[in-house]
Amino acid sequence: MGTKPLGYWSCDYTITLITDIAETWGDNLERLTEPDALWLISRIAHEAWMQHEADVPPSVEAEEVVNRLYELSLTQKQALLKAIANS
């Protein structure tokens, strides 16, 4: 799935979960399936949002995007995920 190793993204290999992920799906996540990737992205994003120190609700604009996601094909949703993740 990925082309860069977990370390490139600052994942800390001293954390057992990170080494377990690398062992399970490969250091470049090459064995991670698309369905698992999408599920993990959604769960990790939710956890990160819940832990964020700002502790603010999503903006009206962000909620509008969520309410309009039906307008996007799967390919466009994936493209938007990449754009947001790399912003």
Jmol script that loads the backbone (N, CA, C; Angstrom):
load data "model"
ATOM      1  N   MET A   1       0.825  -1.184   0.000  1.00  0.00           N
ATOM      2  CA  MET A   1       0.000   0.000   0.000  1.00  0.00           C
ATOM      3  C   MET A   1       0.870   1.249   0.000  1.00  0.00           C
ATOM      4  N   GLY A   2       1.815   1.330   0.928  1.00  0.00           N
ATOM      5  CA  GLY A   2       2.653   2.520   1.003  1.00  0.00           C
ATOM      6  C   GLY A   2       3.961   2.364   0.251  1.00  0.00           C
ATOM      7  N   THR A   3       4.630   3.467   0.064  1.00  0.00           N
ATOM      8  CA  THR A   3       5.912   3.433  -0.619  1.00  0.00           C
ATOM      9  C   THR A   3       7.043   3.914   0.268  1.00  0.00           C
ATOM     10  N   LYS A   4       6.723   4.405   1.438  1.00  0.00           N
ATOM     11  CA  LYS A   4       7.736   4.894   2.364  1.00  0.00           C
ATOM     12  C   LYS A   4       7.623   4.120   3.682  1.00  0.00           C
ATOM     13  N   PRO A   5       8.763   3.853   4.323  1.00  0.00           N
ATOM     14  CA  PRO A   5       8.712   3.118   5.592  1.00  0.00           C
ATOM     15  C   PRO A   5       8.070   3.948   6.707  1.00  0.00           C
ATOM     16  N   LEU A   6       7.585   3.248   7.701  1.00  0.00           N
ATOM     17  CA  LEU A   6       6.928   3.917   8.825  1.00  0.00           C
ATOM     18  C   LEU A   6       7.826   4.978   9.457  1.00  0.00           C
ATOM     19  N   GLY A   7       9.115   4.708   9.512  1.00  0.00           N
ATOM     20  CA  GLY A   7      10.050   5.670  10.095  1.00  0.00           C
ATOM     21  C   GLY A   7      10.076   6.996   9.358  1.00  0.00           C
ATOM     22  N   TYR A   8       9.844   6.976   8.078  1.00  0.00           N
ATOM     23  CA  TYR A   8       9.795   8.215   7.290  1.00  0.00           C
ATOM     24  C   TYR A   8       8.732   9.157   7.841  1.00  0.00           C
ATOM     25  N   TRP A   9       7.641   8.585   8.330  1.00  0.00           N
ATOM     26  CA  TRP A   9       6.525   9.363   8.865  1.00  0.00           C
ATOM     27  C   TRP A   9       6.676   9.634  10.369  1.00  0.00           C
ATOM     28  N   SER A  10       7.868   9.402  10.906  1.00  0.00           N
ATOM     29  CA  SER A  10       8.196   9.636  12.325  1.00  0.00           C
ATOM     30  C   SER A  10       7.539   8.645  13.270  1.00  0.00           C
ATOM     31  N   CYS A  11       7.161   7.473  12.764  1.00  0.00           N
ATOM     32  CA  CYS A  11       6.666   6.432  13.661  1.00  0.00           C
ATOM     33  C   CYS A  11       7.852   5.891  14.450  1.00  0.00           C
ATOM     34  N   ASP A  12       7.686   5.750  15.739  1.00  0.00           N
ATOM     35  CA  ASP A  12       8.757   5.375  16.661  1.00  0.00           C
ATOM     36  C   ASP A  12       8.804   3.857  16.826  1.00  0.00           C
ATOM     37  N   TYR A  13       9.856   3.242  16.289  1.00  0.00           N
ATOM     38  CA  TYR A  13       9.999   1.786  16.343  1.00  0.00           C
ATOM     39  C   TYR A  13      10.265   1.256  17.751  1.00  0.00           C
ATOM     40  N   THR A  14      10.482   2.132  18.720  1.00  0.00           N
ATOM     41  CA  THR A  14      10.637   1.653  20.095  1.00  0.00           C
ATOM     42  C   THR A  14       9.281   1.370  20.736  1.00  0.00           C
ATOM     43  N   ILE A  15       8.207   1.775  20.063  1.00  0.00           N
ATOM     44  CA  ILE A  15       6.848   1.509  20.545  1.00  0.00           C
ATOM     45  C   ILE A  15       6.401   0.172  19.959  1.00  0.00           C
ATOM     46  N   THR A  16       6.011  -0.733  20.823  1.00  0.00           N
ATOM     47  CA  THR A  16       5.663  -2.092  20.409  1.00  0.00           C
ATOM     48  C   THR A  16       4.591  -2.119  19.333  1.00  0.00           C
ATOM     49  N   LEU A  17       3.588  -1.279  19.448  1.00  0.00           N
ATOM     50  CA  LEU A  17       2.530  -1.274  18.440  1.00  0.00           C
ATOM     51  C   LEU A  17       3.097  -0.974  17.051  1.00  0.00           C
ATOM     52  N   ILE A  18       4.024  -0.054  16.955  1.00  0.00           N
ATOM     53  CA  ILE A  18       4.610   0.298  15.647  1.00  0.00           C
ATOM     54  C   ILE A  18       5.378  -0.893  15.078  1.00  0.00           C
ATOM     55  N   THR A  19       6.161  -1.577  15.905  1.00  0.00           N
ATOM     56  CA  THR A  19       6.891  -2.747  15.395  1.00  0.00           C
ATOM     57  C   THR A  19       5.924  -3.872  15.040  1.00  0.00           C
ATOM     58  N   ASP A  20       4.853  -4.028  15.802  1.00  0.00           N
ATOM     59  CA  ASP A  20       3.841  -5.038  15.469  1.00  0.00           C
ATOM     60  C   ASP A  20       3.182  -4.726  14.120  1.00  0.00           C
ATOM     61  N   ILE A  21       2.896  -3.452  13.879  1.00  0.00           N
ATOM     62  CA  ILE A  21       2.299  -3.046  12.601  1.00  0.00           C
ATOM     63  C   ILE A  21       3.256  -3.356  11.456  1.00  0.00           C
ATOM     64  N   ALA A  22       4.524  -3.023  11.641  1.00  0.00           N
ATOM     65  CA  ALA A  22       5.530  -3.291  10.598  1.00  0.00           C
ATOM     66  C   ALA A  22       5.659  -4.789  10.337  1.00  0.00           C
ATOM     67  N   GLU A  23       5.612  -5.594  11.383  1.00  0.00           N
ATOM     68  CA  GLU A  23       5.703  -7.046  11.213  1.00  0.00           C
ATOM     69  C   GLU A  23       4.467  -7.608  10.520  1.00  0.00           C
ATOM     70  N   THR A  24       3.308  -7.059  10.834  1.00  0.00           N
ATOM     71  CA  THR A  24       2.059  -7.557  10.265  1.00  0.00           C
ATOM     72  C   THR A  24       1.880  -7.143   8.806  1.00  0.00           C
ATOM     73  N   TRP A  25       2.082  -5.866   8.511  1.00  0.00           N
ATOM     74  CA  TRP A  25       1.765  -5.351   7.177  1.00  0.00           C
ATOM     75  C   TRP A  25       2.991  -4.906   6.379  1.00  0.00           C
ATOM     76  N   GLY A  26       4.172  -5.073   6.949  1.00  0.00           N
ATOM     77  CA  GLY A  26       5.393  -4.649   6.269  1.00  0.00           C
ATOM     78  C   GLY A  26       5.756  -3.225   6.654  1.00  0.00           C
ATOM     79  N   ASP A  27       7.054  -2.927   6.595  1.00  0.00           N
ATOM     80  CA  ASP A  27       7.531  -1.609   7.000  1.00  0.00           C
ATOM     81  C   ASP A  27       6.966  -0.505   6.099  1.00  0.00           C
ATOM     82  N   ASN A  28       6.659  -0.836   4.861  1.00  0.00           N
ATOM     83  CA  ASN A  28       6.048   0.129   3.939  1.00  0.00           C
ATOM     84  C   ASN A  28       4.535  -0.056   3.849  1.00  0.00           C
ATOM     85  N   LEU A  29       3.981  -0.866   4.731  1.00  0.00           N
ATOM     86  CA  LEU A  29       2.551  -1.197   4.758  1.00  0.00           C
ATOM     87  C   LEU A  29       2.084  -1.840   3.450  1.00  0.00           C
ATOM     88  N   GLU A  30       3.003  -2.533   2.796  1.00  0.00           N
ATOM     89  CA  GLU A  30       2.700  -3.134   1.500  1.00  0.00           C
ATOM     90  C   GLU A  30       1.688  -4.274   1.574  1.00  0.00           C
ATOM     91  N   ARG A  31       1.481  -4.850   2.750  1.00  0.00           N
ATOM     92  CA  ARG A  31       0.493  -5.926   2.893  1.00  0.00           C
ATOM     93  C   ARG A  31      -0.823  -5.445   3.514  1.00  0.00           C
ATOM     94  N   LEU A  32      -0.952  -4.152   3.721  1.00  0.00           N
ATOM     95  CA  LEU A  32      -2.177  -3.582   4.287  1.00  0.00           C
ATOM     96  C   LEU A  32      -3.221  -3.470   3.179  1.00  0.00           C
ATOM     97  N   THR A  33      -4.374  -4.088   3.400  1.00  0.00           N
ATOM     98  CA  THR A  33      -5.436  -4.024   2.388  1.00  0.00           C
ATOM     99  C   THR A  33      -6.123  -2.658   2.438  1.00  0.00           C
ATOM    100  N   GLU A  34      -6.735  -2.303   1.342  1.00  0.00           N
ATOM    101  CA  GLU A  34      -7.434  -1.021   1.291  1.00  0.00           C
ATOM    102  C   GLU A  34      -8.572  -0.940   2.312  1.00  0.00           C
ATOM    103  N   PRO A  35      -9.394  -1.991   2.451  1.00  0.00           N
ATOM    104  CA  PRO A  35     -10.441  -1.905   3.479  1.00  0.00           C
ATOM    105  C   PRO A  35      -9.872  -1.720   4.892  1.00  0.00           C
ATOM    106  N   ASP A  36      -8.799  -2.446   5.224  1.00  0.00           N
ATOM    107  CA  ASP A  36      -8.189  -2.268   6.546  1.00  0.00           C
ATOM    108  C   ASP A  36      -7.609  -0.868   6.688  1.00  0.00           C
ATOM    109  N   ALA A  37      -6.988  -0.364   5.637  1.00  0.00           N
ATOM    110  CA  ALA A  37      -6.403   0.980   5.684  1.00  0.00           C
ATOM    111  C   ALA A  37      -7.477   2.029   5.945  1.00  0.00           C
ATOM    112  N   LEU A  38      -8.576   1.946   5.230  1.00  0.00           N
ATOM    113  CA  LEU A  38      -9.650   2.923   5.417  1.00  0.00           C
ATOM    114  C   LEU A  38     -10.236   2.844   6.824  1.00  0.00           C
ATOM    115  N   TRP A  39     -10.425   1.626   7.312  1.00  0.00           N
ATOM    116  CA  TRP A  39     -10.976   1.460   8.660  1.00  0.00           C
ATOM    117  C   TRP A  39     -10.007   2.021   9.701  1.00  0.00           C
ATOM    118  N   LEU A  40      -8.721   1.702   9.548  1.00  0.00           N
ATOM    119  CA  LEU A  40      -7.725   2.202  10.500  1.00  0.00           C
ATOM    120  C   LEU A  40      -7.625   3.725  10.452  1.00  0.00           C
ATOM    121  N   ILE A  41      -7.640   4.291   9.254  1.00  0.00           N
ATOM    122  CA  ILE A  41      -7.585   5.750   9.135  1.00  0.00           C
ATOM    123  C   ILE A  41      -8.738   6.384   9.900  1.00  0.00           C
ATOM    124  N   SER A  42      -9.934   5.855   9.716  1.00  0.00           N
ATOM    125  CA  SER A  42     -11.094   6.456  10.394  1.00  0.00           C
ATOM    126  C   SER A  42     -10.981   6.337  11.911  1.00  0.00           C
ATOM    127  N   ARG A  43     -10.544   5.186  12.382  1.00  0.00           N
ATOM    128  CA  ARG A  43     -10.446   4.981  13.845  1.00  0.00           C
ATOM    129  C   ARG A  43      -9.321   5.802  14.461  1.00  0.00           C
ATOM    130  N   ILE A  44      -8.163   5.823  13.792  1.00  0.00           N
ATOM    131  CA  ILE A  44      -7.029   6.594  14.308  1.00  0.00           C
ATOM    132  C   ILE A  44      -7.357   8.085  14.290  1.00  0.00           C
ATOM    133  N   ALA A  45      -7.993   8.541  13.223  1.00  0.00           N
ATOM    134  CA  ALA A  45      -8.363   9.959  13.132  1.00  0.00           C
ATOM    135  C   ALA A  45      -9.321  10.337  14.252  1.00  0.00           C
ATOM    136  N   HIS A  46     -10.299   9.470  14.525  1.00  0.00           N
ATOM    137  CA  HIS A  46     -11.253   9.762  15.593  1.00  0.00           C
ATOM    138  C   HIS A  46     -10.545   9.830  16.946  1.00  0.00           C
ATOM    139  N   GLU A  47      -9.675   8.861  17.212  1.00  0.00           N
ATOM    140  CA  GLU A  47      -8.926   8.859  18.474  1.00  0.00           C
ATOM    141  C   GLU A  47      -8.077  10.124  18.606  1.00  0.00           C
ATOM    142  N   ALA A  48      -7.394  10.507  17.518  1.00  0.00           N
ATOM    143  CA  ALA A  48      -6.546  11.707  17.550  1.00  0.00           C
ATOM    144  C   ALA A  48      -7.386  12.961  17.788  1.00  0.00           C
ATOM    145  N   TRP A  49      -8.545  13.031  17.133  1.00  0.00           N
ATOM    146  CA  TRP A  49      -9.426  14.181  17.319  1.00  0.00           C
ATOM    147  C   TRP A  49      -9.890  14.265  18.773  1.00  0.00           C
ATOM    148  N   MET A  50     -10.242  13.116  19.353  1.00  0.00           N
ATOM    149  CA  MET A  50     -10.701  13.094  20.744  1.00  0.00           C
ATOM    150  C   MET A  50      -9.593  13.524  21.712  1.00  0.00           C
ATOM    151  N   GLN A  51      -8.342  13.230  21.372  1.00  0.00           N
ATOM    152  CA  GLN A  51      -7.216  13.560  22.245  1.00  0.00           C
ATOM    153  C   GLN A  51      -6.657  14.954  22.008  1.00  0.00           C
ATOM    154  N   HIS A  52      -7.047  15.605  20.937  1.00  0.00           N
ATOM    155  CA  HIS A  52      -6.468  16.898  20.585  1.00  0.00           C
ATOM    156  C   HIS A  52      -6.685  17.897  21.705  1.00  0.00           C
ATOM    157  N   GLU A  53      -5.641  18.636  22.007  1.00  0.00           N
ATOM    158  CA  GLU A  53      -5.689  19.562  23.135  1.00  0.00           C
ATOM    159  C   GLU A  53      -6.642  20.732  22.931  1.00  0.00           C
ATOM    160  N   ALA A  54      -6.984  21.064  21.695  1.00  0.00           N
ATOM    161  CA  ALA A  54      -7.880  22.204  21.451  1.00  0.00           C
ATOM    162  C   ALA A  54      -9.278  21.926  21.986  1.00  0.00           C
ATOM    163  N   ASP A  55      -9.706  20.668  21.963  1.00  0.00           N
ATOM    164  CA  ASP A  55     -11.008  20.279  22.507  1.00  0.00           C
ATOM    165  C   ASP A  55     -12.141  21.176  21.996  1.00  0.00           C
ATOM    166  N   VAL A  56     -12.199  21.309  20.671  1.00  0.00           N
ATOM    167  CA  VAL A  56     -13.258  22.110  20.051  1.00  0.00           C
ATOM    168  C   VAL A  56     -14.040  21.226  19.081  1.00  0.00           C
ATOM    169  N   PRO A  57     -15.309  21.541  18.901  1.00  0.00           N
ATOM    170  CA  PRO A  57     -16.100  20.769  17.939  1.00  0.00           C
ATOM    171  C   PRO A  57     -15.657  21.099  16.511  1.00  0.00           C
ATOM    172  N   PRO A  58     -16.035  20.255  15.565  1.00  0.00           N
ATOM    173  CA  PRO A  58     -15.701  20.559  14.175  1.00  0.00           C
ATOM    174  C   PRO A  58     -16.376  21.854  13.724  1.00  0.00           C
ATOM    175  N   SER A  59     -15.736  22.542  12.793  1.00  0.00           N
ATOM    176  CA  SER A  59     -16.298  23.791  12.275  1.00  0.00           C
ATOM    177  C   SER A  59     -17.539  23.486  11.429  1.00  0.00           C
ATOM    178  N   VAL A  60     -18.317  24.511  11.197  1.00  0.00           N
ATOM    179  CA  VAL A  60     -19.493  24.389  10.338  1.00  0.00           C
ATOM    180  C   VAL A  60     -19.059  23.924   8.949  1.00  0.00           C
ATOM    181  N   GLU A  61     -17.936  24.442   8.472  1.00  0.00           N
ATOM    182  CA  GLU A  61     -17.431  24.078   7.154  1.00  0.00           C
ATOM    183  C   GLU A  61     -17.050  22.600   7.088  1.00  0.00           C
ATOM    184  N   ALA A  62     -16.399  22.111   8.131  1.00  0.00           N
ATOM    185  CA  ALA A  62     -16.023  20.696   8.163  1.00  0.00           C
ATOM    186  C   ALA A  62     -17.256  19.804   8.202  1.00  0.00           C
ATOM    187  N   GLU A  63     -18.240  20.201   8.984  1.00  0.00           N
ATOM    188  CA  GLU A  63     -19.479  19.415   9.040  1.00  0.00           C
ATOM    189  C   GLU A  63     -20.189  19.405   7.697  1.00  0.00           C
ATOM    190  N   GLU A  64     -20.136  20.520   6.968  1.00  0.00           N
ATOM    191  CA  GLU A  64     -20.765  20.570   5.646  1.00  0.00           C
ATOM    192  C   GLU A  64     -20.088  19.586   4.692  1.00  0.00           C
ATOM    193  N   VAL A  65     -18.763  19.503   4.772  1.00  0.00           N
ATOM    194  CA  VAL A  65     -18.042  18.539   3.923  1.00  0.00           C
ATOM    195  C   VAL A  65     -18.526  17.133   4.223  1.00  0.00           C
ATOM    196  N   VAL A  66     -18.617  16.786   5.497  1.00  0.00           N
ATOM    197  CA  VAL A  66     -19.077  15.450   5.880  1.00  0.00           C
ATOM    198  C   VAL A  66     -20.487  15.189   5.361  1.00  0.00           C
ATOM    199  N   ASN A  67     -21.342  16.176   5.478  1.00  0.00           N
ATOM    200  CA  ASN A  67     -22.724  16.022   5.009  1.00  0.00           C
ATOM    201  C   ASN A  67     -22.833  15.911   3.494  1.00  0.00           C
ATOM    202  N   ARG A  68     -21.777  16.309   2.784  1.00  0.00           N
ATOM    203  CA  ARG A  68     -21.815  16.263   1.326  1.00  0.00           C
ATOM    204  C   ARG A  68     -20.898  15.194   0.735  1.00  0.00           C
ATOM    205  N   LEU A  69     -20.332  14.342   1.561  1.00  0.00           N
ATOM    206  CA  LEU A  69     -19.423  13.306   1.051  1.00  0.00           C
ATOM    207  C   LEU A  69     -20.080  12.391   0.029  1.00  0.00           C
ATOM    208  N   TYR A  70     -21.388  12.262   0.082  1.00  0.00           N
ATOM    209  CA  TYR A  70     -22.099  11.424  -0.885  1.00  0.00           C
ATOM    210  C   TYR A  70     -21.865  11.904  -2.317  1.00  0.00           C
ATOM    211  N   GLU A  71     -21.448  13.159  -2.481  1.00  0.00           N
ATOM    212  CA  GLU A  71     -21.204  13.707  -3.809  1.00  0.00           C
ATOM    213  C   GLU A  71     -19.926  13.152  -4.447  1.00  0.00           C
ATOM    214  N   LEU A  72     -19.064  12.544  -3.639  1.00  0.00           N
ATOM    215  CA  LEU A  72     -17.768  12.072  -4.126  1.00  0.00           C
ATOM    216  C   LEU A  72     -17.773  10.574  -4.373  1.00  0.00           C
ATOM    217  N   SER A  73     -17.096  10.171  -5.419  1.00  0.00           N
ATOM    218  CA  SER A  73     -16.868   8.746  -5.671  1.00  0.00           C
ATOM    219  C   SER A  73     -15.828   8.248  -4.676  1.00  0.00           C
ATOM    220  N   LEU A  74     -15.665   6.945  -4.587  1.00  0.00           N
ATOM    221  CA  LEU A  74     -14.652   6.382  -3.705  1.00  0.00           C
ATOM    222  C   LEU A  74     -13.276   6.926  -4.068  1.00  0.00           C
ATOM    223  N   THR A  75     -12.986   7.003  -5.348  1.00  0.00           N
ATOM    224  CA  THR A  75     -11.681   7.514  -5.796  1.00  0.00           C
ATOM    225  C   THR A  75     -11.460   8.948  -5.327  1.00  0.00           C
ATOM    226  N   GLN A  76     -12.485   9.784  -5.420  1.00  0.00           N
ATOM    227  CA  GLN A  76     -12.363  11.169  -4.988  1.00  0.00           C
ATOM    228  C   GLN A  76     -12.268  11.284  -3.463  1.00  0.00           C
ATOM    229  N   LYS A  77     -12.948  10.404  -2.736  1.00  0.00           N
ATOM    230  CA  LYS A  77     -12.808  10.387  -1.273  1.00  0.00           C
ATOM    231  C   LYS A  77     -11.374  10.030  -0.893  1.00  0.00           C
ATOM    232  N   GLN A  78     -10.790   9.049  -1.579  1.00  0.00           N
ATOM    233  CA  GLN A  78      -9.410   8.659  -1.301  1.00  0.00           C
ATOM    234  C   GLN A  78      -8.455   9.797  -1.633  1.00  0.00           C
ATOM    235  N   ALA A  79      -8.695  10.485  -2.726  1.00  0.00           N
ATOM    236  CA  ALA A  79      -7.846  11.618  -3.101  1.00  0.00           C
ATOM    237  C   ALA A  79      -7.933  12.720  -2.047  1.00  0.00           C
ATOM    238  N   LEU A  80      -9.140  12.989  -1.560  1.00  0.00           N
ATOM    239  CA  LEU A  80      -9.325  14.009  -0.534  1.00  0.00           C
ATOM    240  C   LEU A  80      -8.631  13.606   0.763  1.00  0.00           C
ATOM    241  N   LEU A  81      -8.713  12.329   1.129  1.00  0.00           N
ATOM    242  CA  LEU A  81      -7.994  11.836   2.311  1.00  0.00           C
ATOM    243  C   LEU A  81      -6.498  12.107   2.191  1.00  0.00           C
ATOM    244  N   LYS A  82      -5.935  11.784   1.043  1.00  0.00           N
ATOM    245  CA  LYS A  82      -4.498  12.018   0.824  1.00  0.00           C
ATOM    246  C   LYS A  82      -4.174  13.501   0.916  1.00  0.00           C
ATOM    247  N   ALA A  83      -5.004  14.326   0.311  1.00  0.00           N
ATOM    248  CA  ALA A  83      -4.759  15.766   0.341  1.00  0.00           C
ATOM    249  C   ALA A  83      -4.792  16.308   1.770  1.00  0.00           C
ATOM    250  N   ILE A  84      -5.786  15.892   2.529  1.00  0.00           N
ATOM    251  CA  ILE A  84      -5.904  16.367   3.911  1.00  0.00           C
ATOM    252  C   ILE A  84      -4.760  15.826   4.765  1.00  0.00           C
ATOM    253  N   ALA A  85      -4.443  14.547   4.612  1.00  0.00           N
ATOM    254  CA  ALA A  85      -3.379  13.935   5.413  1.00  0.00           C
ATOM    255  C   ALA A  85      -2.019  14.561   5.132  1.00  0.00           C
ATOM    256  N   ASN A  86      -1.823  15.040   3.927  1.00  0.00           N
ATOM    257  CA  ASN A  86      -0.526  15.615   3.561  1.00  0.00           C
ATOM    258  C   ASN A  86      -0.517  17.139   3.586  1.00  0.00           C
ATOM    259  N   SER A  87      -1.571  17.743   4.171  1.00  0.00           N
ATOM    260  CA  SER A  87      -1.610  19.213   4.222  1.00  0.00           C
ATOM    261  C   SER A  87      -0.836  19.739   5.415  1.00  0.00           C
TER     262      SER A  87
END
end "model"
wireframe off; spacefill off
backbone 0.3
color backbone group
